[in-house]
């Protein structure tokens, strides 16, 4: 019988790779916009915004490459969890300040900062670290196809969650605006 741990590990590894590939591409394709997101967090002096944005993009690009190669996978997964944790801390600081009208800068569907995003990042951190329990070494071709298909399905569910979350926040803001009228 097929061991589930290697399949689950490969699924979460590919899922984490897809999340960060999308995020890195989003940042790279509109680096100026991403710099604006970094500036909006108001955690750095203006002079450090561009270098910090470039460093984050480089880290995400390196992370994607690390996840592709077995020799660096474990380090890539730890880096993924650390980046997600760092992003959550930055979001949490601004949520605590009451600065929630900031786009998270995660890539894809625009999302304003919320506690839901903090929970999402916590879950993504767990997903990034779980493969460390049993990184796949030698799987059959059929097992690899199943794990990749499951990862793509999980990633599509993640994209759907992001869209629903963005819609719910927009509806909530609209309802609050109507109450003020």
Backbone torsions as a table, in degrees:
resi	resn	phi	psi	omega
1	UNK	NA	140.8	-178.6
2	UNK	-67.6	133.2	174.2
3	UNK	-70.6	134.5	-178.8
4	UNK	-80.6	-30.3	-176.4
5	UNK	-59.3	-47.7	177.6
6	UNK	-62.3	-36.9	178.6
7	UNK	-66.6	-44.9	178.9
8	UNK	-64.5	-40.1	179.2
9	UNK	-62.6	-45.4	179.0
10	UNK	-65.3	-39.2	177.9
11	UNK	-58.8	-49.8	-178.5
12	UNK	-69.9	-32.1	175.7
13	UNK	-63.2	-49.2	179.9
14	UNK	-65.2	-40.1	177.2
15	UNK	-58.8	-48.2	179.1
16	UNK	-61.0	-40.8	176.5
17	UNK	-59.2	-45.7	-179.8
18	UNK	-64.4	-41.0	179.4
19	UNK	-60.3	-47.0	-176.9
20	UNK	-77.7	-29.8	174.8
21	UNK	-62.9	-46.1	178.1
22	UNK	-61.9	-45.0	-178.9
23	UNK	-63.6	-44.1	-179.5
24	UNK	-65.7	-42.1	178.4
25	UNK	-63.0	-41.6	178.4
26	UNK	-59.0	-45.4	-179.2
27	UNK	-67.3	-42.2	-177.7
28	UNK	-69.3	-38.0	-176.4
29	UNK	-73.9	-23.4	175.0
30	UNK	-140.1	69.0	-175.3
31	UNK	-63.5	-35.5	179.2
32	UNK	-63.4	-43.2	177.3
33	UNK	-62.6	-42.8	180.0
34	UNK	-61.8	-39.3	175.9
35	UNK	-58.8	-38.6	177.7
36	UNK	-62.7	-39.6	177.3
37	UNK	-63.6	-43.9	179.3
38	UNK	-61.2	-43.0	179.4
39	UNK	-63.8	-39.1	-178.0
40	UNK	-60.3	-27.3	179.2
41	UNK	-68.7	-19.0	177.8
42	UNK	51.7	43.7	177.7
43	UNK	-106.8	-11.3	-176.5
44	UNK	-130.1	151.3	170.8
45	UNK	-62.9	150.9	-176.8
46	UNK	-51.7	-37.4	-177.9
47	UNK	-65.3	-21.3	-178.1
48	UNK	-98.2	-5.1	-176.4
49	UNK	-62.8	-51.5	-177.5
50	UNK	-64.0	-47.3	177.6
51	UNK	-62.4	-37.1	178.9
52	UNK	-66.1	-42.8	178.3
53	UNK	-61.7	-42.3	178.6
54	UNK	-64.6	-40.3	179.1
55	UNK	-64.8	-42.1	178.7
56	UNK	-63.8	-42.4	177.8
57	UNK	-62.5	-44.3	179.5
58	UNK	-63.1	-41.7	178.7
59	UNK	-63.1	-42.4	179.4
60	UNK	-67.1	-39.0	176.4
61	UNK	-64.2	-43.0	177.7
62	UNK	-64.1	-39.9	179.7
63	UNK	-60.4	-44.0	179.0
64	UNK	-59.4	-45.6	179.0
65	UNK	-64.6	-39.4	179.6
66	UNK	-62.0	-37.8	-178.9
67	UNK	-71.0	-20.7	-179.5
68	UNK	-76.4	-25.2	-173.6
69	UNK	-113.0	130.9	-174.3
70	UNK	-59.9	-32.8	-178.4
71	UNK	-65.4	-26.4	-176.3
72	UNK	-114.4	4.7	-175.3
73	UNK	-59.5	-47.5	-177.4
74	UNK	-60.7	-44.9	178.6
75	UNK	-64.3	-37.3	178.0
76	UNK	-64.4	-39.5	178.6
77	UNK	-67.1	-40.1	176.8
78	UNK	-65.2	-43.1	177.8
79	UNK	-60.8	-40.3	178.3
80	UNK	-59.4	-46.9	-180.0
81	UNK	-63.9	-40.1	179.4
82	UNK	-64.9	-43.7	178.1
83	UNK	-62.7	-45.1	178.9
84	UNK	-61.4	-39.6	177.0
85	UNK	-65.6	-42.6	177.4
86	UNK	-63.0	-42.0	177.5
87	UNK	-63.1	-41.1	179.4
88	UNK	-63.7	-39.5	178.0
89	UNK	-62.9	-45.1	178.8
90	UNK	-61.5	-41.6	177.6
91	UNK	-65.1	-45.6	-178.6
92	UNK	-60.3	-40.1	177.8
93	UNK	-59.7	-45.5	-178.6
94	UNK	-72.4	-34.9	175.7
95	UNK	-63.0	-43.0	179.5
96	UNK	-63.4	-35.5	177.2
97	UNK	-72.0	-13.8	-175.5
98	UNK	88.2	10.5	179.6
99	UNK	-92.7	76.3	-177.7
100	UNK	-100.6	-3.8	178.8
101	UNK	-89.0	38.2	178.6
102	UNK	-112.4	132.6	174.9
103	UNK	-73.2	135.0	-173.2
104	UNK	-63.2	-29.5	-179.4
105	UNK	80.0	18.8	-175.2
106	UNK	-78.6	-21.1	-175.7
107	UNK	106.1	150.2	178.0
108	UNK	80.1	-139.8	-177.1
109	UNK	-57.8	125.1	177.4
110	UNK	-60.5	130.2	-179.6
111	UNK	-134.9	130.2	175.7
112	UNK	-80.2	154.6	-178.9
113	UNK	-60.5	138.7	179.0
114	UNK	-159.3	165.4	176.0
115	UNK	-64.6	-28.0	177.2
116	UNK	-60.9	-39.0	178.0
117	UNK	-66.7	-33.3	176.4
118	UNK	-64.6	-43.2	177.2
119	UNK	-64.4	-40.8	177.5
120	UNK	-58.6	-46.5	-179.3
121	UNK	-64.5	-37.2	177.8
122	UNK	-62.3	-43.8	178.6
123	UNK	-64.6	-41.7	178.1
124	UNK	-63.3	-35.3	176.8
125	UNK	-63.3	-44.1	177.8
126	UNK	-62.1	-44.8	179.0
127	UNK	-61.1	-34.6	179.4
128	UNK	-73.1	-32.2	-176.4
129	UNK	-87.6	-28.0	-178.3
130	UNK	-56.5	-39.0	179.3
131	UNK	-60.7	-19.3	178.5
132	UNK	-65.3	-19.2	178.5
133	UNK	-69.9	-22.1	-179.0
134	UNK	-170.1	71.3	179.1
135	UNK	-61.4	131.7	-177.8
136	UNK	-66.8	138.1	178.6
137	UNK	-111.1	-55.8	-176.7
138	UNK	-134.0	98.2	177.2
139	UNK	-109.7	154.1	175.3
140	UNK	-72.8	157.8	-179.5
141	UNK	-55.7	-43.7	-179.1
142	UNK	-63.4	-38.4	178.3
143	UNK	-65.4	-39.4	178.9
144	UNK	-64.2	-43.3	179.4
145	UNK	-62.3	-43.7	179.4
146	UNK	-62.6	-45.0	-179.1
147	UNK	-64.4	-41.2	179.2
148	UNK	-67.4	-42.0	177.8
149	UNK	-61.8	-41.8	178.0
150	UNK	-64.2	-38.8	178.8
151	UNK	-64.8	-42.9	179.0
152	UNK	-64.2	-42.1	176.9
153	UNK	-60.9	-46.1	178.8
154	UNK	-61.2	-40.9	179.4
155	UNK	-65.4	-41.4	177.8
156	UNK	-65.0	-37.5	175.4
157	UNK	-64.2	-38.4	176.7
158	UNK	-61.9	-44.6	178.2
159	UNK	-62.6	-39.9	177.3
160	UNK	-63.4	-43.9	176.9
161	UNK	-56.9	-45.6	180.0
162	UNK	-59.6	-42.5	-179.6
163	UNK	-66.9	-44.2	178.5
164	UNK	-61.7	-44.3	178.9
165	UNK	-60.5	-44.8	178.8
166	UNK	-62.7	-41.5	179.4
167	UNK	-64.6	-43.3	179.9
168	UNK	-62.5	-40.6	177.9
169	UNK	-64.9	-40.2	179.0
170	UNK	-65.2	-41.9	178.3
171	UNK	-63.8	-42.5	179.1
172	UNK	-62.3	-42.7	178.8
173	UNK	-65.4	-39.2	179.3
174	UNK	-64.7	-43.2	179.5
175	UNK	-62.5	-41.3	177.8
176	UNK	-63.9	-38.2	178.3
177	UNK	-65.7	-39.6	179.7
178	UNK	-68.0	-32.4	177.8
179	UNK	-65.2	-30.7	-178.7
180	UNK	-77.4	-14.5	-176.9
181	UNK	-80.0	NA	NA
